[in-house]
């Protein structure tokens, strides 16, 4: 480049000036990508009469065994009534176990049962396969950039939750 900058730096600068049409296309791409990302788990869960709320609960309980109901409420950003409805079903169906806290008897700690872990594995395997194929096609630089874009879109409190989850191995 005549100005001494690498082609990657020039491309990066150009991204700072996206048109409204380019942003709309990005928004639509994200919408359709999300539909694809959730399609496989939706099919699996549909056969069980479960929905995405059940999937999210199973995912985050599986990623942080022993998490509390209050922590799950904060992560999911749903009402207590909504989460309780989902948890009652998952507990009644033998996928989640709720244990009273050792130090605070008011706390409920959530764990996946063996059957719950198997379902979580099946759901996660489907999504990981889709992500793996997309990431492989896009390449490592695109993957790193995609992650930065996602993190930049998060509200600060959600980014903090995400950072905590990543620190715990999720």
Contact map, one row per residue, 1 for C-alpha under 8 A:
11111110000000000000000000000000000000000000000000000000000000000000000000000000000000000000000000000000000000000000000000000000000000000000000000000000000000000000000000
11111000000000000000000000000000000000000000000000000000000000000000000000000000000000000000000000000000000000000000000000000000000000000000000000000000000000000000000000
11111000000000000000000000000000000000000000000000000000000000000000000000000000000000000000000000000000000000000000000000000000000000000000000000000000000000000000000000
11111100000000000000000000000000000000000000000000000000000000000000000000000000000000000000000000000000000000000000000000000000000000000000000000000000000000000000000000
11111110110000000000000000000000000000000000000000000000000000000000000000000000000000000000000000000000000000000000000000000000000000000000000000000000000000000000000000
10011111110000000000000000000000000000000000000000000000000000000000000000000000000000000000000000000000000000000000000000000000000000000000000000000000000000000000000000
10001111111000000000000000000000000000000000000000000000000000000000000000000000000000000000000000000000000000000000000000000000000000000000000000000000000000000000000000
00000111111100000000000000000000000000000000000000000000000000000000000000000000000000000000000000000000000000000000000000000000000000000000000000000000000000000000000000
00001111111110000000000000000000000000000000000000000000000000000000000000000000000000000000000000000000000000000000000000000000000000000000000000000000000000000000000000
00001111111111000000000000000000000000000000000000000000000000000000000000000000000000000000000000000000000000000000000000000000000000000000000000000000000000000000000000
00000011111111100000000000000000000000000000000000000000000000000000000000000000000000000000000000000000000000000000000000000000000000000000000000000000000000000000000000
00000001111111110000000000000000000000000000000000000000000000000000000000000000000000000000000000000000000000000000000000000000000000000000000000000000000000000000000000
00000000111111111000000000000000000000000000000000000000000000000000000000000000000000000000000000000000000000000000000000000000000000000000000000000000000000000000000000
00000000011111111100000000000000000000000000000000000000000000000000000000000000000000000000000000000000000000000000000000000000000000000000000000000000000000000000000000
00000000001111111100000000000000000000000000000000000000000000000000000000000000000000000000000000000000000000000000000000000000000000000000000000000000000000000000000000
00000000000111111100000000000000000000000000000000000000000000000000000000000000000000000000000000000000000000000000000000000000000000000000000000000000000000000000000000
00000000000011111110000000000000000000000000000000000000000000000000000000000000000000000000000000000000000000000000000000000000000000000000000000000000000000000000000000
00000000000001111111011000000000000000000000000000000000000000000000000000000000000000000000000000000000000000000000000000000000000000000000000000000000000000000000000000
00000000000000001111111000000000000000000000000000000000000000000000000000000000000000000000000000000000000000000000000000000000000000000000000000000000000000000000000000
00000000000000000111111100000000000000000000000000000000000000000000000000000000000000000000000000000000000000000000000000000000000000000000000000000000000000000000000000
00000000000000000011111110000000000000000000000000000000000000000000000000000000000000000000000000000000000000000000000000000000000000000000000000000000000000000000000000
00000000000000000111111111000000000000000000000000000000000000000000000000000000000000000000000000000000000000000000000000000000000000000000000000000000000000000000000000
00000000000000000111111111100000000000000000000000000000000000000000000000000000000000000000000000000000000000000000000000000000000000000000000000000000000000000000000000
00000000000000000001111111110000000000000000000000000000000000000000000000000000000000000000000000000000000000000000000000000000000000000000000000000000000000000000000000
00000000000000000000111111111000000000000000000000000000000000000000000000000000000000000000000000000000000000000000000000000000000000000000000000000000000000000000000000
00000000000000000000011111111100000000000000000000000000000000000000000000000000000000000000000000000000000000000000000000000000000000000000000000000000000000000000000000
00000000000000000000001111111110000000000000000000000000000000000000000000000000000000000000000000000000000000000000000000000000000000000000000000000000000000000000000000
00000000000000000000000111111111000000000000000000000000000000000000000000000000000000000000000000000000000000000000000000000000000000000000000000000000000000000000000000
00000000000000000000000011111111100000000000000000000000000000000000000000000000000000000000000000000000000000000000000000000000000000000000000000000000000000000000000000
00000000000000000000000001111111110000000000000000000000000000000000000000000000000000000000000000000000000000000000000000000000000000000000000000000000000000000000000000
00000000000000000000000000111111111000000000000000000000000000000000000000000000000000000000000000000000000000000000000000000000000000000000000000000000000000000000000000
00000000000000000000000000011111111100000000000000000000000000000000000000000000000000000000000000000000000000000000000000000000000000000000000000000000000000000000000000
00000000000000000000000000001111111110000000000000000000000000000000000000000000000000000000000000000000000000000000000000000000000000000000000000000000000000000000000000
00000000000000000000000000000111111111000000000000000000000000000000000000000000000000000000000000000000000000000000000000000000000000000000000000000000000000000000000000
00000000000000000000000000000011111111100000000000000000000000000000000000000000000000000000000000000000000000000000000000000000000000000000000000000000000000000000000000
00000000000000000000000000000001111111110000000000000000000000000000000000000000000000000000000000000000000000000000000000000000000000000000000000000000000000000000000000
00000000000000000000000000000000111111110000000000000000000000000000000000000000000000000000000000000000000000000000000000000010011000000000000000000000000000000000000000
00000000000000000000000000000000011111111100000000000000000000000000000000000000000000000000000000000000000000000000000000000010000000000000000000000000000000000000000000
00000000000000000000000000000000001111111110000000000000000000000000000000000000000000000000000000000000000000000000000000000000000000000000000000000000000000000000000000
00000000000000000000000000000000000111111111000000000000000000000000000000000000000000000000000000000000000000000000000000100110000000000000000000000000000000000000000000
00000000000000000000000000000000000001111111100000000010000000000000000000000000000000000000000000000000000000000000000000100110000000000000000000000000000000000000000000
00000000000000000000000000000000000001111111110000110000000000000000000000000000000000000000000000000000000000000000000000000000000000000000000000000000000000000000000000
00000000000000000000000000000000000000111111111000000000000000000000000000000000000000000000000000000000000000000000000000000000000000000000000000000000000000000000000000
00000000000000000000000000000000000000011111111100000000000000000000000000000000000000000000000000000000000000000000000000100000000000000000000000000000000000000000000000
00000000000000000000000000000000000000001111111111110010000000000000000000000000000000000000000000000000000000000000000000000000000000000000000000000000000000000000000000
00000000000000000000000000000000000000000111111111100000000000000000000000000000000000000000000000000000000000000000000000000000000000000000000000000000000000000000000000
00000000000000000000000000000000000000000011111111000000000000000000000000000000000000000000000000000000000000000000000000000000000000000000000000000000000000000000000000
00000000000000000000000000000000000000000001111111000000000000000000000000000000000000000000000000000000000000000000000000000000000000000000000000000000000000000000000000
00000000000000000000000000000000000000000000111111100000000000000000000000000000000000000000000000000000000000000000000000000000000000000000000000000000000000000000000000
00000000000000000000000000000000000000000000111111111110000000000000000000000000000000000000000000000000000000000000000000000000000000000000000000000000000000000000000000
00000000000000000000000000000000000000000100110011111110000000000000000000000000000000000000000000000000000000000000000000000000000000000000000000000000000000000000000000
00000000000000000000000000000000000000000100100001111111000000000000000000000000000000000000000000000000000000000000000000000000000000000000000000000000000000000000000000
00000000000000000000000000000000000000000000000001111111100000000000000000000000000001000000000000000000000000000000000000000000000000000000000000000000000000000000000000
00000000000000000000000000000000000000000000000001111111110000000000000000000000000001100100000000000000000000000000000000000000000000000000000000000000000000000000000000
00000000000000000000000000000000000000001000100001111111111000000000000000000000000000000000000000000000000000000000000100100000000000000000000000000000000000000000000000
00000000000000000000000000000000000000000000000000011111111100000000000000010000000000000000000000000000000000000000000000000000000000000000000000000000000000000000000000
00000000000000000000000000000000000000000000000000001111111110000000000100010000000001100000000000000000000000000000000000000000000000000000000000000000000000000000000000
00000000000000000000000000000000000000000000000000000111111111000000000000000000000000000000000100000000000000010001000100000000000000000000000000000000000000000000000000
00000000000000000000000000000000000000000000000000000011111111100000000000000000000000000000000000000000000000000000000100010000000000000000000000000000000000000000000000
00000000000000000000000000000000000000000000000000000001111111110000000100000000000000000000000000000000000000000000000000000000000000000000000000000000000000000000000000
00000000000000000000000000000000000000000000000000000000111111111110000100000000000000000000000000000000000001110000000000000000000000000000000000000000000000000000000000
00000000000000000000000000000000000000000000000000000000011111111000000000000000000000000000000000000000000000110000100100000000000000000000000000000000000000000000000000
00000000000000000000000000000000000000000000000000000000001111111000000000000000000000000000000000000000000000000000000000000000000000000000000000000000000000000000000011
00000000000000000000000000000000000000000000000000000000000111111110000000000000000000000000000000000000000000000000000000000000000000000000000000000000000000000000100101
00000000000000000000000000000000000000000000000000000000000011111110000000000000000000000000000000000000000001110000000000000000000000000000000000000000000000000000000000
00000000000000000000000000000000000000000000000000000000000010011111000000000000000000000000000000000000000011100000000000000000000000000000000000000000000000000000000000
00000000000000000000000000000000000000000000000000000000000010011111101100000000000000000000000000000000000011100000000000000000000000000000000000000000000000000000000000
00000000000000000000000000000000000000000000000000000000000000000111111100000000000000000000000000000000001111000000000000000000000000000000000000000000000000000000000000
00000000000000000000000000000000000000000000000000000000000000000011111110000000000000000000000000000000001111000000000000000000000000000000000000000000000000000000000000
00000000000000000000000000000000000000000000000000000000000000000001111111000000000000000000000000000000000000000000000000000000000000000000000000000000000000000000000000
00000000000000000000000000000000000000000000000000000000000000000011111111100000000000000000000000000000000000000000000000000000000000000000000000000000000000000000000000
00000000000000000000000000000000000000000000000000000000100110000011111111110000000000000000000000000000000000000000000000000000000000000000000000000000000000000000000000
00000000000000000000000000000000000000000000000000000000000000000000111111111111001000000000000000000000000000000000000000000000000000000000000000000000000000000000000000
00000000000000000000000000000000000000000000000000000000000000000000011111111100000000000000000000000000000000000000000000000000000000000000000000000000000000000000000000
00000000000000000000000000000000000000000000000000000000000000000000001111111000000000000000000000000000000000000000000000000000000000000000000000000000000001001000000000
00000000000000000000000000000000000000000000000000000001100000000000000111111100000000000000000000000000000000000000000000000000000000000000000000000000000000000000000000
00000000000000000000000000000000000000000000000000000000000000000000000011111110000000000000000000000000000000000000000000000000000000000000000000000000000000000000000000
00000000000000000000000000000000000000000000000000000000000000000000000011011111011000000000000000000000000000000000000000000000000000000000000000000000000000000000000000
00000000000000000000000000000000000000000000000000000000000000000000000010001111111000000000000000000000000000000000000000000000000000000000000000000000000000000000000000
00000000000000000000000000000000000000000000000000000000000000000000000010000111111100000000000000000000000000000000000000000000000000000000000000000000000000000000000000
00000000000000000000000000000000000000000000000000000000000000000000000000000011111110000000000000000000000000000000000000000000000000000000000000000000000000000000000000
00000000000000000000000000000000000000000000000000000000000000000000000000000111111111000000000000000000000000000000000000000000000000000000000000000000000000000000000000
00000000000000000000000000000000000000000000000000000000000000000000000010000111111111100000000000000000000000000000000000000000000000000000000000000000000000000000000000
00000000000000000000000000000000000000000000000000000000000000000000000000000001111111110000000000000000000000000000000000000000000000000000000000000000000000000000000000
00000000000000000000000000000000000000000000000000000000000000000000000000000000111111111000000000000000000000000000000000000000000000000000000000000000000000000000000000
00000000000000000000000000000000000000000000000000001100100000000000000000000000011111111100000000000000000000000000000000000000000000000000000000000000000000000000000000
00000000000000000000000000000000000000000000000000000100100000000000000000000000001111111110000100000000000000000000000000000000000000000000000000000000000000000000000000
00000000000000000000000000000000000000000000000000000000000000000000000000000000000111111111000000000000000000000000000000000000000000000000000000000000000000000000000000
00000000000000000000000000000000000000000000000000000000000000000000000000000000000011111111100000000000000000000000000000000000000000000000000000000000000000000000000000
00000000000000000000000000000000000000000000000000000100000000000000000000000000000001111111111100000000000000000000000000000000000000000000000000000000000000000000000000
00000000000000000000000000000000000000000000000000000000000000000000000000000000000000111111111111000000000000000000000000000000000000000000000000000000000000000000000000
00000000000000000000000000000000000000000000000000000000000000000000000000000000000000011111111000000000000000000000000000000000000000000000000000000000000000000000000000
00000000000000000000000000000000000000000000000000000000000000000000000000000000000000001111111100000000000000000000000000000000000000000000000000000000000000000000000000
00000000000000000000000000000000000000000000000000000000000000000000000000000000000000000111111110000000000000001011000000000000000000000000000000000000000000000000000000
00000000000000000000000000000000000000000000000000000000000000000000000000000000000000000111111110000000000000011111100000000000000000000000000000000000000000000000000000
00000000000000000000000000000000000000000000000000000000010000000000000000000000000000100110111111000000000001111001000000000000000000000000000000000000000000000000000000
00000000000000000000000000000000000000000000000000000000000000000000000000000000000000000010011111100000000001111000000000000000000000000000000000000000000000000000000000
00000000000000000000000000000000000000000000000000000000000000000000000000000000000000000010000111110000000111100000000000000000000000000000000000000000000000000000000000
00000000000000000000000000000000000000000000000000000000000000000000000000000000000000000000000011111000000111000000000000000000000000000000000000000000000000000000000000
00000000000000000000000000000000000000000000000000000000000000000000000000000000000000000000000001111101111110000000000000000000000000000000000000000000000000000000000000
00000000000000000000000000000000000000000000000000000000000000000000000000000000000000000000000000111111111110000000000000000000000000000000000000000000000000000000000000
00000000000000000000000000000000000000000000000000000000000000000000000000000000000000000000000000011111100000000000000000000000000000000000000000000000000000000000000000
00000000000000000000000000000000000000000000000000000000000000000000000000000000000000000000000000001111100000000000000000000000000000000000000000000000000000000000000000
00000000000000000000000000000000000000000000000000000000000000000000000000000000000000000000000000011111111000000000000000000000000000000000000000000000000000000000000000
00000000000000000000000000000000000000000000000000000000000000000000000000000000000000000000000000011111111100000000000000000000000000000000000000000000000000000000000000
00000000000000000000000000000000000000000000000000000000000000000000000000000000000000000000000000011001111100000000000000000000000000000000000000000000000000000000000000
00000000000000000000000000000000000000000000000000000000000000000001100000000000000000000000000000011001111110000000000000000000000000000000000000000000000000000000000000
00000000000000000000000000000000000000000000000000000000000000000001100000000000000000000000000001111000111111000000000000000000000000000000000000000000000000000000000000
00000000000000000000000000000000000000000000000000000000000000000111100000000000000000000000000001111000001111100000000000000000000000000000000000000000000000000000000000
00000000000000000000000000000000000000000000000000000000000010001111100000000000000000000000000111100000000111110000000000000000000000000000000000000000000000000000000000
00000000000000000000000000000000000000000000000000000000000011001110000000000000000000000000000111000000000011111000000000000000000000000000000000000000000000000000000000
00000000000000000000000000000000000000000000000000000000010011001000000000000000000000000000001110000000000001111111100000000000000000000000000000000000000000000000000000
00000000000000000000000000000000000000000000000000000000000000000000000000000000000000000000011110000000000000111111100000000000000000000000000000000000000000000000000000
00000000000000000000000000000000000000000000000000000000000000000000000000000000000000000000001000000000000000011111110000000000000000000000000000000000000000000000000000
00000000000000000000000000000000000000000000000000000000000000000000000000000000000000000000011000000000000000011111111000000000000000000000000000000000000000000000000000
00000000000000000000000000000000000000000000000000000000010000000000000000000000000000000000011100000000000000011111111100000000000000000000000000000000000000000000000000
00000000000000000000000000000000000000000000000000000000000001000000000000000000000000000000001000000000000000011111111110000000000000000000000000000000000000000000000000
00000000000000000000000000000000000000000000000000000000000000000000000000000000000000000000000000000000000000000111111111000000000000000000000000000000000000000000000000
00000000000000000000000000000000000000000000000000000000000000000000000000000000000000000000000000000000000000000011111111100000000000000000000000000000000000000000000000
00000000000000000000000000000000000000000000000000000010011001000000000000000000000000000000000000000000000000000001111111110000000000000000000000000000000000000000000000
00000000000000000000000000000000000000000000000000000000000000000000000000000000000000000000000000000000000000000000111111111000000000000000000000000000000000000000000000
00000000000000000000000000000000000000000000000000000000000000000000000000000000000000000000000000000000000000000000011111111100000000000000000000000000000000000000000000
00000000000000000000000000000000000000011001000000000010000000000000000000000000000000000000000000000000000000000000001111111110000000000000000000000000000000000000000000
00000000000000000000000000000000000000000000000000000000001000000000000000000000000000000000000000000000000000000000000111111111000000000000000000000000000000000000000000
00000000000000000000000000000000000000000000000000000000000000000000000000000000000000000000000000000000000000000000000011111111100000000000000000000000000000000000000000
00000000000000000000000000000000000000011000000000000000000000000000000000000000000000000000000000000000000000000000000001111111110000000000000000000000000000000000000000
00000000000000000000000000000000000011011000000000000000000000000000000000000000000000000000000000000000000000000000000000111111111000000000000000000000000000000000000000
00000000000000000000000000000000000000000000000000000000000000000000000000000000000000000000000000000000000000000000000000011111111100000000000000000000000000000000000000
00000000000000000000000000000000000000000000000000000000000000000000000000000000000000000000000000000000000000000000000000001111111110000000000000000000000000000000000000
00000000000000000000000000000000000010000000000000000000000000000000000000000000000000000000000000000000000000000000000000000111111111000000000000000000000000000000000000
00000000000000000000000000000000000010000000000000000000000000000000000000000000000000000000000000000000000000000000000000000011111111100000000000000000000000000000000000
00000000000000000000000000000000000000000000000000000000000000000000000000000000000000000000000000000000000000000000000000000001111111110000000000000000000000000000000000
00000000000000000000000000000000000000000000000000000000000000000000000000000000000000000000000000000000000000000000000000000000111111111000000000000000000000000000000000
00000000000000000000000000000000000000000000000000000000000000000000000000000000000000000000000000000000000000000000000000000000011111111100000000000000000000000000000000
00000000000000000000000000000000000000000000000000000000000000000000000000000000000000000000000000000000000000000000000000000000001111111111011000000000000000000000000000
00000000000000000000000000000000000000000000000000000000000000000000000000000000000000000000000000000000000000000000000000000000000111111111000000000000000000000000000000
00000000000000000000000000000000000000000000000000000000000000000000000000000000000000000000000000000000000000000000000000000000000011111110000000000000000000000000000000
00000000000000000000000000000000000000000000000000000000000000000000000000000000000000000000000000000000000000000000000000000000000001111111111000000000000000000000000000
00000000000000000000000000000000000000000000000000000000000000000000000000000000000000000000000000000000000000000000000000000000000000111111111000000000000000000000000000
00000000000000000000000000000000000000000000000000000000000000000000000000000000000000000000000000000000000000000000000000000000000000110111111100000000000000000000000000
00000000000000000000000000000000000000000000000000000000000000000000000000000000000000000000000000000000000000000000000000000000000000000111111110000000000000000000000000
00000000000000000000000000000000000000000000000000000000000000000000000000000000000000000000000000000000000000000000000000000000000000100111111111000000000000000000000000
00000000000000000000000000000000000000000000000000000000000000000000000000000000000000000000000000000000000000000000000000000000000000100111111111100000000000000000000000
00000000000000000000000000000000000000000000000000000000000000000000000000000000000000000000000000000000000000000000000000000000000000000001111111110000000000000000000000
00000000000000000000000000000000000000000000000000000000000000000000000000000000000000000000000000000000000000000000000000000000000000000000111111111000000000000000000000
00000000000000000000000000000000000000000000000000000000000000000000000000000000000000000000000000000000000000000000000000000000000000000000011111111100000000000000000000
00000000000000000000000000000000000000000000000000000000000000000000000000000000000000000000000000000000000000000000000000000000000000000000001111111110000000000000000000
00000000000000000000000000000000000000000000000000000000000000000000000000000000000000000000000000000000000000000000000000000000000000000000000111111111000000000000000000
00000000000000000000000000000000000000000000000000000000000000000000000000000000000000000000000000000000000000000000000000000000000000000000000011111111100000000000000000
00000000000000000000000000000000000000000000000000000000000000000000000000000000000000000000000000000000000000000000000000000000000000000000000001111111110000000000000000
00000000000000000000000000000000000000000000000000000000000000000000000000000000000000000000000000000000000000000000000000000000000000000000000000111111110000100000000000
00000000000000000000000000000000000000000000000000000000000000000000000000000000000000000000000000000000000000000000000000000000000000000000000000011111110000000000000000
00000000000000000000000000000000000000000000000000000000000000000000000000000000000000000000000000000000000000000000000000000000000000000000000000001111111000000000000000
00000000000000000000000000000000000000000000000000000000000000000000000000000000000000000000000000000000000000000000000000000000000000000000000000000111111111100000000000
00000000000000000000000000000000000000000000000000000000000000000000000000000000000000000000000000000000000000000000000000000000000000000000000000000000111111100000000000
00000000000000000000000000000000000000000000000000000000000000000000000000000000000000000000000000000000000000000000000000000000000000000000000000000000011111110000000000
00000000000000000000000000000000000000000000000000000000000000000000000000000000000000000000000000000000000000000000000000000000000000000000000000000000011111111000000000
00000000000000000000000000000000000000000000000000000000000000000000000000100000000000000000000000000000000000000000000000000000000000000000000000000000011111111100000000
00000000000000000000000000000000000000000000000000000000000000000000000000000000000000000000000000000000000000000000000000000000000000000000000000000010011111111110000000
00000000000000000000000000000000000000000000000000000000000000000000000000000000000000000000000000000000000000000000000000000000000000000000000000000000000111111111000000
00000000000000000000000000000000000000000000000000000000000000000000000000100000000000000000000000000000000000000000000000000000000000000000000000000000000011111111100000
00000000000000000000000000000000000000000000000000000000000000000000000000000000000000000000000000000000000000000000000000000000000000000000000000000000000001111111110000
00000000000000000000000000000000000000000000000000000000000000000000000000000000000000000000000000000000000000000000000000000000000000000000000000000000000000111111111000
00000000000000000000000000000000000000000000000000000000000000000000000000000000000000000000000000000000000000000000000000000000000000000000000000000000000000011111111100
00000000000000000000000000000000000000000000000000000000000000010000000000000000000000000000000000000000000000000000000000000000000000000000000000000000000000001111111111
00000000000000000000000000000000000000000000000000000000000000000000000000000000000000000000000000000000000000000000000000000000000000000000000000000000000000000111111111
00000000000000000000000000000000000000000000000000000000000000000000000000000000000000000000000000000000000000000000000000000000000000000000000000000000000000000011111111
00000000000000000000000000000000000000000000000000000000000000010000000000000000000000000000000000000000000000000000000000000000000000000000000000000000000000000001111111
00000000000000000000000000000000000000000000000000000000000000100000000000000000000000000000000000000000000000000000000000000000000000000000000000000000000000000000111111
00000000000000000000000000000000000000000000000000000000000000110000000000000000000000000000000000000000000000000000000000000000000000000000000000000000000000000000111111
